């Protein structure tokens, strides 16, 4: 049996969107679906909540899980479903699950109690999960496009491989984005036209073609479009996210501080994206 697609649920709308997305993905991959909802923790004999509150949260947790299982079964009856209601921290639960998962799927926002979907939790899971993490905010369909950013880093190479596989599963086009950035000190507030350096753009296109050459051979039926321009990476990715059904990014790029678990561009895209975002880390 293949490793599962793991999704965190908490009963909110974004959680439901994540569940539906994960269920479809499990069906396409012919993989089991594992649904996780965390319960409040106890430390010794002292609960984190006043007397009676844990029992309420536990009952609510079982209700959320029952509803999630029912919905997932309706969406894709062929998918095998397992569940867990761990009494642990939300981030800890999902990071532990990530060790044996194909991917983790999370909604962008959630509740305060029993929640695996708060922004801080999402960042912890994205930053420490060894498997891809998909964050579902806005669900889009009909674009038939998977967008992926690359800067030549190991994580972006892993993102490219993930994007091509997703595109084949979904019968979608792959848009490979590589933004050269604006010239240093360029006065963006003046709205001046960006100078075009055709030689530099052409050289970058050649680099990108080398990066994806093996993937073109591995996935010959996947249509590939290159988007290589002198533009700010964040702007290019945001624009692409509104014209795609999935955006794939490496956890970290070439710049920034190596001690950070998530790169600055990826971090910002989790807040600005117009479609689900998959964050992929290269193998250690």
N, C-alpha and C positions, 0 to 999 in steps of 0.2 A: 504494500500500500504506500502511496506517495505521502509526503509530508502535507499537513493541512494548510489551508488558508485560515488564519486566525483573525477574528473580528471582535472588537470591544463594543459592548452595547450598554446604554444607560437609559433608554426609553425616550430620548429626545428625538426631534426630527432629523438632526444631522446624524445621529446614531442609526436611525432607520435607513437613511441614505447609504451609510457605510455598509450596513448589513445587506441591503439589496445589491450593492456593487460587489461585495465579497461573494455573495451567493452566485451571481452570474459568473464571476471569475472562477470560482470553484467548479462550476459546471463546464466551462470552456476547457479548463485544465484537467478535467476528470479527476478532481482531487476532493478529499473530504473537507468539510467546513467545521471549524471549531469556534463556538460562540462563548465569550468570556464576559462575565460581569463581576466586579469586585464588591465585597461586603466590607462594612466597617471593621476595623481591627480592634482586638483586645491586647493589652499588655499585662500579662499576669492575670490578676483577678479584677483589674480596673479597666472598665470599658472607656472608649473615647467619647461615649454619649451617656446622658443621664439614664437612669433605670427605665426600661421599657422602650427606649429609642432603638436599641439594637434589634429587638424583635420586630419592630415596625419596619426598619430598614431591610431586615432579612426577608420578611414577607413581601415587601415591595420588590426586592431583588428576584425572588422566585417568580413573581408576576411578570417582571420585565423579561426574564429568561423564557418563560412559557410563551409569551407573545412573540418573542424573537424567533423561537424555534418554529412556531406556527407560521409566521410570515415567510421565513426562509424555505419552509417546506412547500408553501404555496407558490413561491417564485420559481423554484427549481426542485420538483419532487424527486429527481434522480440523484440529488446530492446527499451523501452520507453526512449526518450531523452529530457532533459530540458537543458537550457543554462543560463549563466549569464555573463555580462561584467561589473563588478563593478569598480567604480572609487575609488580605495583604495590601500593600500599597498599590495603587493603580499602575504606576510606571513599573514597579517591580514585577507585577503579574505579567505585563505584556513583554517586558524584556526577557523574563524567564521563558515565556512561550516562544519567543523569537529564536531560541536555540534549536528548536525542532520544527520550525514553520517554513513554508515556502515564502510567505509574506505576512505582514501584520497590516490590518486595515482599521483605521480609526476615523471617527467623525472629527470635525474641526472644533466643536465646542460641546460642552455637556453640563451636567448638574454638579452641585457641590458635594453631594454624598454618593458614595459608591461609584465614582466617576472615573473612567479611564480616558476621558476625552478632553480634559482641560488643556488649555494652551501649554502650560508648563509641563504637563505629562506628555503631551505630544512631542515637545522638544526633547525631553529626556529619552523617549523611545526612539525617535528619529536619530538622536545622537549616539545611541548605544546598541541598537539592534544590529546583529550581524546579517539579518535578512532584509530584503526591501520592505519599506514601510510606505503604505499608500494612505494619504490624508485626504478625506473626502469632504469637500466644502460645497462647491457647486457641481452638481452632476449634469454633464452635457452629453448629448447623443446626436448622431446625424452628421457630424463633421467627418467621420471616417479618417481621422488623423491622430497619430501619436507624435507629439513634439518632444524633442530631446535636446538638451544643451550639452555642448562639449567644449572643453578647453585643452584637451590632450592629457589631462591628469588621469591617474589610475581609476579614481572613482567615476570619472566621466566615461571611461572605457567600459566600466561595468554598467553604467546607465545606458550606453549605446546597445549593449548586448540585450539588456532587459527590454528596451524599447522595440528592437527588431522582433523579439519573441512575442511581445504584446501585439504588435502590428499584424503578425502572421495569425495569431489566435483570433483577432477581431476582424481580419480582412481589411485592415486600414493602411493608409499611407504613413510613411515615416518622414517627418520634417526634422532635419538635423540642423540645429542652430549653433552658429559660432560667431559671436560678436566681438569685433576688434576693440570696441570701446572708443570713446571720444579722445581727441588729442589732449595731452596733459595741459590743464589750465584753460581749456576751451570755455568761453563764456556762454554757458547754456541759457542764462537768463535773458540774453539778447536775441534768442531765437534765430541765430545765424545759420545758414545752410552749412551742413557738415562737409568739409573737403573730402573728396574721393581720391584715394590712392589705389588705382587699379592694380598696380603691381603687388602691393601688400595684400589686397583682397584676393588676387589670383593665387598668391603663395599660400594663403590660409586655406583656400579651397582645395589646393593640392594636398595640404596636410590632412584636411578632413577626409578627402577621398582615400588617403592611405589608411586612416583610422578605420574606415568602414569597409575596406576592400574585402576582407574575409567575411564580414557579415553579409555583404551583397551576394557572395557565392553561397553562403549558408542558407540565405533566404531569397532565392532568385525571384519569387513571386511577389515580393514586397516592393511596392513603388517607393522610390526615395527622392526627396526634394531637399536640396541644400539651400540654407538661408544664411549666407555669409555676407555681413555688411559691417561698415564702420559705424557702430551705434553702441550705446550703453547696453551691457548684457541684460540688466534688469528690465529695461524698456522693451528689448526684443523678446524676452521670455514672457512678460506680461501680455504683450500683444498676441503672441502665439497661443497663450493659454485660453484666450477668448475665441480661438478658431480651432480648438483641438478637443478631443475627448479625454486625453490624458497627457500630462506633462511629466517627463522623466528627468530627474536631476541627480548628479552625484552628490554624496553627502558633503564633500569638500572639493574645492578646486585648487588651483595652483597658488593663489594668493592667500593673504590673511595670516592668522596665527595658528600654528600647527597644534597648539594645545586646545583649541576649540573643537568641539565635537561636530558642529554643524557650521558650514561656511556662511558668510554674511549674505550672499546672493540667495542661497537656498533658504536661509532663515526668513528673508524678506518675502520670498515667493510663497511661503506657506501662508502669509497674510494677504497677499495680493492676487493670488491665482484666480482665474476664471473657470478652472476645471480641476478634477482630482489631480493630486501631485504624488508621484512615486519617487521616493528618495532611496538611492541605491549606494551601497558601500562596497568597495572592492575587497576581495578576499585578503586576509592578512598574510 
